[in-house]
């Protein structure tokens, strides 16, 4: 390990993050890193850097023996994987910020790292300025993780913040987010939950050693959350957040999903506003810890890339300890969740799927119910994503099967008969 080695960079992409990295590198001469070439798609676009830095030929970077680290910052997941694969095979370490590419190709990327012995780092792919991956890898490598709750998408968090704090409609809050650059002109990836799902896919690998197929993780975004839903949350002293959640159950398996959730106003995640991200990790020894920071933006994301570049000087690699050195955990759908369901028509709700209904309300302005449903029912049918139905989980959403059995037994004892039950 040569701690004084010169880092020679080949950068793919010079958009918001790429230009931010260029600025950051110019302010950190102590890193001993220089940019050899930047590969771009459009050579005619004016850029705030010397013209001789740029090329449209990717092979110039991938085949240059003097370049020892490739920085991948493009938005095309298919092209990004080809770049990363070629770079590793050609003996170059890689730093990436492409969460979609990582989520879709993680098994192959793990194999490439094993084969080449090179580092592939991607702290910037999730939560930008928050070093959540490095903490899961190093600080929590042997600690027993109970649960992780995280806000990992700044666009949806900005929209929800405006809905609660300024009483904006979803449509108006989204428009404001687009005008400020927090949401894309086509916001589907963020608003419908795909971006958060991509990030959660590989965070589960670092946290629990799980290599999930994205189809295994139930998710939705905030596309159906209404002002009426926000009003109900406020009445319950809560806010609504899009939360990526994982919890280790008593049977050793892990419940994981990405869904809107009621968050108590005194909870750490309730203080995560606007485009910020937040992560709450609960473990056996360290108890509960809260990480907070900007989850997007030029310089915050560039800071994470810079940290990975610096770590490359020391030949740092993710060891994936929970995957390779411990018995990997396993996902399960055998648990219950308590959920709020907002809707316009009772015919859109599969009432028979619920174990019990705690509360329901129906009039010309508002229809909702709160009940307990087995998680497998949500996987088997996606009625809760259609017809403007909004699903929001409770503040402490997961109920284990054993707890349900106890509640059923207690309810029957209280009722004094065996012909049905109510959990409330």
C-alpha positions as CSV (number, residue, x, y, z in Angstrom):
1,X,0.0,0.0,0.0
2,X,1.5,3.3,-1.2
3,X,-0.1,6.1,0.8
4,X,1.8,8.6,-1.3
5,X,0.8,7.3,-4.7
6,X,-0.3,9.8,-7.3
7,X,-4.0,9.4,-8.2
8,X,-4.6,10.0,-11.9
9,X,-8.3,10.3,-12.7
10,X,-10.4,9.6,-15.7
11,X,-13.9,11.1,-15.2
12,X,-17.1,10.1,-17.1
13,X,-19.6,12.9,-17.0
14,X,-19.4,16.6,-16.3
15,X,-22.9,17.4,-15.2
16,X,-23.9,18.8,-11.8
17,X,-21.8,16.3,-9.8
18,X,-18.9,16.1,-12.3
19,X,-18.4,19.9,-12.3
20,X,-18.8,19.9,-8.6
21,X,-16.0,17.3,-8.3
22,X,-13.8,19.4,-10.6
23,X,-14.2,22.4,-8.2
24,X,-13.6,20.3,-5.1
25,X,-10.5,18.7,-6.5
26,X,-9.1,22.2,-7.3
27,X,-9.5,23.1,-3.7
28,X,-7.8,20.0,-2.2
29,X,-4.3,19.9,-3.6
30,X,-3.2,17.8,-0.6
31,X,-5.0,14.8,-2.1
32,X,-2.3,14.5,-4.8
33,X,-4.9,13.7,-7.5
34,X,-5.0,15.0,-11.0
35,X,-7.6,14.7,-13.8
36,X,-6.1,13.3,-17.0
37,X,-9.3,13.3,-19.1
38,X,-13.1,13.8,-18.9
39,X,-15.4,11.9,-21.2
40,X,-18.5,13.7,-22.2
41,X,-21.4,13.1,-24.6
42,X,-21.8,16.5,-26.2
43,X,-18.6,18.2,-27.2
44,X,-20.4,21.4,-28.3
45,X,-21.6,22.3,-24.8
46,X,-19.7,25.2,-23.0
47,X,-18.1,24.0,-19.8
48,X,-16.2,25.7,-17.0
49,X,-12.9,23.8,-17.5
50,X,-10.1,23.8,-20.1
51,X,-11.2,22.4,-23.5
52,X,-8.2,20.0,-23.7
53,X,-9.6,18.0,-20.7
54,X,-12.5,16.7,-22.6
55,X,-13.1,13.9,-25.1
56,X,-16.0,12.0,-26.5
57,X,-14.0,8.8,-26.8
58,X,-14.4,6.6,-23.8
59,X,-11.6,4.3,-24.8
60,X,-9.1,7.1,-24.4
61,X,-9.8,6.9,-20.6
62,X,-10.3,3.2,-20.3
63,X,-7.1,2.2,-22.1
64,X,-4.8,4.9,-20.8
65,X,-2.3,3.0,-18.5
66,X,-1.5,6.2,-16.6
67,X,-5.1,6.5,-15.3
68,X,-5.4,4.4,-12.2
69,X,-8.9,5.4,-11.1
70,X,-12.1,5.9,-13.1
71,X,-14.9,8.2,-11.7
72,X,-18.3,7.2,-13.2
73,X,-20.8,10.1,-12.9
74,X,-23.2,9.5,-15.9
75,X,-27.0,9.0,-15.7
76,X,-27.2,6.0,-18.2
77,X,-27.2,2.8,-16.1
78,X,-26.5,0.5,-19.1
79,X,-23.5,2.5,-20.3
80,X,-22.3,3.0,-16.8
81,X,-22.1,-0.7,-16.1
82,X,-20.1,-1.2,-19.3
83,X,-17.7,1.5,-18.2
84,X,-17.2,0.1,-14.7
85,X,-16.8,-3.5,-15.9
86,X,-14.2,-2.5,-18.5
87,X,-12.3,-0.3,-16.0
88,X,-12.0,-3.0,-13.4
89,X,-10.9,-5.6,-16.0
90,X,-8.3,-3.1,-17.2
91,X,-6.8,-2.8,-13.8
92,X,-8.4,0.5,-12.7
93,X,-10.2,1.2,-9.4
94,X,-13.6,2.7,-9.8
95,X,-15.7,5.3,-7.9
96,X,-19.4,5.6,-9.0
97,X,-22.5,7.6,-8.1
98,X,-24.9,5.5,-10.2
99,X,-27.5,4.0,-7.9
100,X,-29.6,2.4,-10.6
101,X,-26.6,0.7,-12.2
102,X,-25.4,-0.6,-8.9
103,X,-28.9,-1.9,-7.9
104,X,-29.3,-3.7,-11.2
105,X,-25.8,-5.2,-11.4
106,X,-24.7,-5.7,-7.9
107,X,-24.1,-9.5,-8.1
108,X,-21.9,-9.1,-11.2
109,X,-20.1,-6.1,-9.6
110,X,-19.3,-8.2,-6.5
111,X,-17.9,-10.9,-8.8
112,X,-15.7,-8.4,-10.7
113,X,-14.4,-7.1,-7.4
114,X,-13.5,-10.7,-6.3
115,X,-11.9,-11.5,-9.6
116,X,-9.8,-8.3,-9.9
117,X,-9.0,-7.5,-6.3
118,X,-9.7,-3.8,-7.1
119,X,-11.9,-1.4,-5.2
120,X,-15.3,-0.3,-6.4
121,X,-16.6,2.5,-4.1
122,X,-20.0,4.2,-4.3
123,X,-20.7,6.3,-1.2
124,X,-22.1,9.1,-3.4
125,X,-24.8,6.7,-4.8
126,X,-26.8,7.0,-1.5
127,X,-27.5,10.0,0.7
128,X,-24.7,12.0,-0.9
129,X,-22.9,13.8,2.0
130,X,-23.9,11.2,4.7
131,X,-21.3,8.4,4.9
132,X,-23.8,5.7,5.5
133,X,-22.2,2.9,3.5
134,X,-18.8,3.3,5.2
135,X,-20.4,3.3,8.6
136,X,-22.4,0.1,7.9
137,X,-19.2,-1.5,6.6
138,X,-16.9,-0.4,9.4
139,X,-18.7,0.8,12.5
140,X,-21.5,-1.8,12.4
141,X,-19.5,-4.6,10.9
142,X,-20.0,-6.8,14.0
143,X,-22.7,-4.9,15.9
144,X,-26.2,-6.5,15.7
145,X,-28.4,-4.2,13.7
146,X,-32.0,-4.2,14.9
147,X,-33.4,-1.7,12.4
148,X,-32.7,1.0,9.9
149,X,-35.1,3.8,9.0
150,X,-34.0,6.2,6.3
151,X,-35.1,9.1,4.1
152,X,-33.0,8.6,1.1
153,X,-34.7,10.7,-1.6
154,X,-34.5,14.4,-1.3
155,X,-37.1,15.2,-4.0
156,X,-40.0,13.5,-2.3
157,X,-38.9,14.8,1.1
158,X,-39.0,18.3,-0.3
159,X,-42.5,17.8,-1.7
160,X,-43.8,16.4,1.6
161,X,-42.2,19.2,3.6
162,X,-44.0,21.8,1.5
163,X,-47.3,19.9,1.8
164,X,-47.1,19.9,5.6
165,X,-45.4,23.2,6.3
166,X,-47.1,25.4,3.7
167,X,-50.2,23.3,3.0
168,X,-49.3,23.1,-0.7
169,X,-51.1,20.5,-2.8
170,X,-48.9,17.6,-4.1
171,X,-49.1,19.1,-7.6
172,X,-47.9,22.6,-6.5
173,X,-45.2,21.2,-4.2
174,X,-43.9,19.1,-7.1
175,X,-43.9,22.1,-9.4
176,X,-41.9,24.1,-6.9
177,X,-39.4,21.2,-6.5
178,X,-38.9,21.1,-10.3
179,X,-38.4,24.8,-10.5
180,X,-35.7,24.6,-7.9
181,X,-34.0,21.7,-9.5
182,X,-34.8,19.2,-6.7
183,X,-37.1,17.1,-9.1
184,X,-36.6,16.3,-12.7
185,X,-39.0,17.4,-15.5
186,X,-40.1,13.8,-15.5
187,X,-40.2,13.1,-11.8
188,X,-41.5,9.5,-11.9
189,X,-38.2,7.9,-10.7
190,X,-38.3,10.0,-7.5
191,X,-42.0,10.4,-6.9
192,X,-43.0,6.8,-7.5
193,X,-40.2,5.4,-5.3
194,X,-37.9,3.9,-7.8
195,X,-34.9,5.9,-6.8
196,X,-35.3,5.1,-3.1
197,X,-35.8,1.4,-4.0
198,X,-32.5,1.4,-6.0
199,X,-30.6,2.8,-3.0
200,X,-32.2,0.4,-0.5
201,X,-31.3,-2.6,-2.6
202,X,-27.6,-2.2,-2.0
203,X,-27.8,-0.7,1.5
204,X,-29.5,-3.9,2.6
205,X,-26.3,-5.7,1.3
206,X,-24.0,-3.6,3.5
207,X,-26.4,-3.7,6.5
208,X,-27.6,-7.3,6.5
209,X,-25.7,-9.2,3.9
210,X,-28.8,-9.5,1.8
211,X,-28.5,-9.5,-2.0
212,X,-32.2,-8.8,-2.9
213,X,-33.8,-8.9,-6.3
214,X,-35.6,-5.5,-6.6
215,X,-38.8,-7.5,-7.2
216,X,-38.6,-8.8,-3.7
217,X,-38.9,-5.4,-2.1
218,X,-42.4,-3.9,-1.8
219,X,-42.3,-0.2,-2.6
220,X,-44.3,2.8,-3.6
221,X,-43.7,6.5,-3.6
222,X,-45.7,9.5,-2.6
223,X,-47.6,9.9,-5.9
224,X,-51.0,9.2,-4.3
225,X,-50.5,11.1,-1.0
226,X,-53.1,13.9,-0.7
227,X,-53.7,16.9,1.4
228,X,-56.4,15.0,3.2
229,X,-53.8,12.3,4.1
230,X,-51.5,15.1,5.4
231,X,-54.4,16.5,7.5
232,X,-55.0,13.1,9.1
233,X,-51.3,12.8,9.9
234,X,-51.3,16.3,11.5
235,X,-54.3,15.3,13.7
236,X,-52.3,12.3,14.9
237,X,-49.3,14.5,15.7
238,X,-47.4,13.0,12.8
239,X,-45.9,13.9,9.5
240,X,-45.6,11.7,6.4
241,X,-42.2,10.7,5.0
242,X,-41.2,8.2,2.3
243,X,-39.2,5.8,4.5
244,X,-36.8,3.0,3.5
245,X,-37.2,0.6,6.4
246,X,-35.6,-2.7,7.5
247,X,-36.0,-4.6,10.8
248,X,-34.6,-7.8,12.0
249,X,-37.4,-10.0,13.4
250,X,-37.3,-12.4,16.4
251,X,-36.9,-15.3,14.0
252,X,-33.7,-13.8,12.6
253,X,-35.1,-12.8,9.2
254,X,-35.5,-9.3,7.9
255,X,-38.5,-7.3,7.0
256,X,-37.7,-4.6,4.4
257,X,-39.7,-2.2,2.2
258,X,-39.9,1.4,0.9
259,X,-43.2,3.0,1.7
260,X,-44.8,6.2,3.0
261,X,-45.0,6.2,6.8
262,X,-46.4,8.3,9.6
263,X,-43.6,9.7,11.6
264,X,-44.2,11.1,15.1
265,X,-43.2,14.8,15.3
266,X,-40.7,14.1,18.0
267,X,-38.9,11.3,16.0
268,X,-35.5,12.1,14.5
269,X,-36.8,11.6,10.9
270,X,-39.5,14.2,11.4
271,X,-36.7,16.8,11.6
272,X,-35.4,15.9,8.2
273,X,-36.8,18.6,6.0
274,X,-36.7,19.8,2.4
275,X,-34.0,18.1,0.3
276,X,-32.1,16.7,3.2
277,X,-31.7,13.0,4.0
278,X,-31.6,11.2,7.3
279,X,-30.8,7.7,8.6
280,X,-31.6,6.2,12.0
281,X,-29.7,3.0,12.8
282,X,-30.6,1.0,15.9
283,X,-28.3,-1.7,17.1
284,X,-27.6,-3.9,20.1
285,X,-24.5,-2.1,21.4
286,X,-24.6,1.4,20.0
287,X,-28.4,1.8,20.6
288,X,-29.8,4.4,18.3
289,X,-27.8,6.8,16.1
290,X,-29.0,9.5,13.7
291,X,-27.2,10.6,10.5
292,X,-28.3,13.8,8.8
293,X,-27.1,15.7,5.8
294,X,-27.8,16.9,2.3
295,X,-28.8,14.0,0.1
296,X,-28.3,15.7,-3.2
297,X,-26.6,18.6,-4.9
298,X,-23.4,19.3,-6.7
299,X,-20.9,19.8,-3.8
300,X,-22.5,17.5,-1.2
301,X,-22.4,14.6,-3.7
302,X,-18.9,15.6,-4.9
303,X,-17.7,15.5,-1.3
304,X,-18.7,11.8,-1.1
305,X,-16.9,11.1,-4.4
306,X,-13.9,12.9,-3.0
307,X,-13.9,10.7,0.1
308,X,-14.0,7.6,-2.0
309,X,-11.1,8.9,-4.2
310,X,-9.1,9.6,-1.0
311,X,-9.8,6.1,0.3
312,X,-8.6,4.6,-2.9
313,X,-5.1,6.0,-2.1
314,X,-5.1,3.4,0.7
315,X,-6.4,0.6,-1.5
316,X,-9.6,0.7,0.6
317,X,-12.2,-1.9,-0.5
318,X,-15.7,-2.7,0.8
319,X,-15.3,-6.1,2.5
320,X,-19.1,-6.8,2.5
321,X,-18.5,-8.4,5.9
322,X,-22.2,-9.3,6.5
323,X,-22.3,-11.1,3.2
324,X,-18.9,-12.9,3.1
325,X,-17.8,-13.2,6.8
326,X,-21.1,-13.7,8.6
327,X,-24.2,-15.8,7.9
328,X,-26.2,-13.5,5.5
329,X,-29.6,-12.5,6.7
330,X,-32.7,-13.5,4.8
331,X,-35.7,-11.4,3.7
332,X,-39.2,-12.4,4.8
333,X,-42.7,-11.4,4.1
334,X,-44.2,-13.3,7.1
335,X,-45.2,-10.3,9.2
336,X,-48.0,-7.8,9.6
337,X,-48.1,-4.0,9.1
338,X,-50.5,-1.4,10.5
339,X,-51.6,0.8,7.6
340,X,-53.7,3.9,6.9
341,X,-55.5,3.6,3.6
342,X,-57.0,6.7,1.9
343,X,-59.4,6.1,-1.0
344,X,-62.3,7.5,-3.1
345,X,-64.4,4.3,-3.6
346,X,-64.9,1.4,-1.2
347,X,-64.9,-1.0,-4.2
348,X,-61.2,-0.3,-4.7
349,X,-60.3,-1.7,-1.2
350,X,-59.8,-5.4,-0.5
351,X,-61.3,-5.2,3.0
352,X,-61.2,-9.0,3.4
353,X,-57.4,-8.8,3.2
354,X,-57.3,-7.1,6.6
355,X,-56.9,-9.0,9.9
356,X,-58.7,-6.2,11.6
357,X,-59.9,-2.6,11.1
358,X,-59.2,-0.2,13.9
359,X,-60.8,2.9,12.5
360,X,-62.7,3.9,9.4
361,X,-64.3,7.1,8.1
362,X,-66.4,7.8,5.0
363,X,-68.1,10.9,3.7
364,X,-68.2,13.0,0.6
365,X,-64.9,14.7,1.4
366,X,-62.8,11.9,3.0
367,X,-62.6,8.1,3.0
368,X,-60.0,6.2,5.0
369,X,-59.4,3.2,7.2
370,X,-56.7,2.1,9.5
371,X,-56.1,-1.6,9.9
372,X,-53.7,-4.5,10.2
373,X,-52.8,-6.5,7.1
374,X,-50.4,-9.4,6.5
375,X,-47.5,-8.1,4.4
376,X,-47.8,-11.0,1.9
377,X,-51.3,-9.6,1.0
378,X,-49.6,-6.4,-0.3
379,X,-47.2,-8.5,-2.3
380,X,-49.9,-10.6,-3.9
381,X,-52.0,-7.8,-5.1
382,X,-51.2,-4.2,-5.9
383,X,-54.7,-2.7,-5.4
384,X,-53.1,-0.3,-2.9
385,X,-51.1,1.4,-5.7
386,X,-54.1,1.9,-8.0
387,X,-57.2,4.1,-8.3
388,X,-55.7,7.0,-6.3
389,X,-55.5,4.7,-3.2
390,X,-52.9,6.0,-0.7
391,X,-51.2,3.7,1.7
392,X,-49.2,5.1,4.7
393,X,-47.8,2.8,7.3
394,X,-48.0,3.6,11.0
395,X,-45.2,5.1,13.1
396,X,-44.1,1.6,14.3
397,X,-45.2,-0.4,11.3
398,X,-44.1,-4.0,11.7
399,X,-46.1,-6.4,13.9
400,X,-44.7,-10.0,14.1
401,X,-46.9,-13.0,13.7
402,X,-46.5,-14.1,17.3
403,X,-47.7,-10.7,18.5
404,X,-50.8,-11.0,16.3
405,X,-51.6,-14.4,17.8
406,X,-51.3,-13.0,21.3
407,X,-53.6,-10.1,20.4
408,X,-56.2,-12.5,18.8
409,X,-56.2,-14.7,21.9
410,X,-56.5,-11.7,24.3
411,X,-59.3,-10.3,22.2
412,X,-61.3,-13.5,22.3
413,X,-60.8,-13.8,26.0
414,X,-62.2,-10.3,26.5
415,X,-65.1,-10.9,24.2
416,X,-66.0,-14.2,26.0
417,X,-66.7,-16.1,22.9
418,X,-65.0,-17.6,19.9
419,X,-67.0,-16.3,17.0
420,X,-64.8,-13.6,15.8
421,X,-62.5,-10.9,17.2
422,X,-61.4,-7.3,17.0
423,X,-57.9,-6.3,17.9
424,X,-59.0,-2.9,19.1
